[in-house]
Amino acid sequence: MNWLLLNSGPCDAAFNMALDEALLEAMPRLQAPVLRFYGWTQPAATFGYFQKYTEVAATTPLRPLIRRPTGGGIVPHNADWTYSAAFPPGHEWHSLKAEESYRRIHDWLRLAFAELKVATELAPCCKKSLPGQCFAGHEKSDLLWHGQKIAGAAQRRNQLKRRRKDSGGVATRYQILKQRAPGSTEEIVRTVGPIKSGAARN
């Protein structure tokens, strides 16, 4: 199955999350996975789809606060480089458990860095952090460089109600901390695509 690539460039926080949500809802119609790259025009914070705004707002001073179409907790955004992936109904991604899909896409990224001659690794275990400081710690299978987290992710699987039968959608959102990540954004974009396509066929 061919993938669609969308490079949005820097956008404001509300637009970024709205477009990710729109791509997820468009999966039954597009019938192809979409890989989207984007950045941020202003400092902001996003919070998980299942979190309550009032509780999040009381936890962090970060503003603006925008709800993500994926799960997870509070994530600050400024100089990070972000990408998202959405998968249509029937795609083999739906057969993967959440932990395996989390590991697999970070392994694609590890292979992309390897193409740039940069050694990274997947975190073997979890290291907890305070709310809003997700890059101070890491989850199992996050991407590490010299022991520091440079890439994390959030996922959501849903059933979209349609006039016919239910249509499944899977959204995965990732970010790379540019201050820590070796290599340029452009280099990573050039390598993630070919590595992803090759891995997807295996």
Secondary structure, 3 states (H helix, E strand, C coil): CCCEEEEEEEECHHHHHHHHHHHHHCHHHHCCCEEEEEEECCCEEEECCCCCHHHHHHHCCCCCEEECCCCCCCEEECCCEEEEEEECCCCHHHHCCHHHHHHHHHHHHHHHHHHCCCCCEECCCCECCCCCCCCCCECCCCEEECCEEEEEEEEEEEEECCCCCCEEEEEEEEEECCCCCCCCHHHHHHHHHHHHHHHHCC
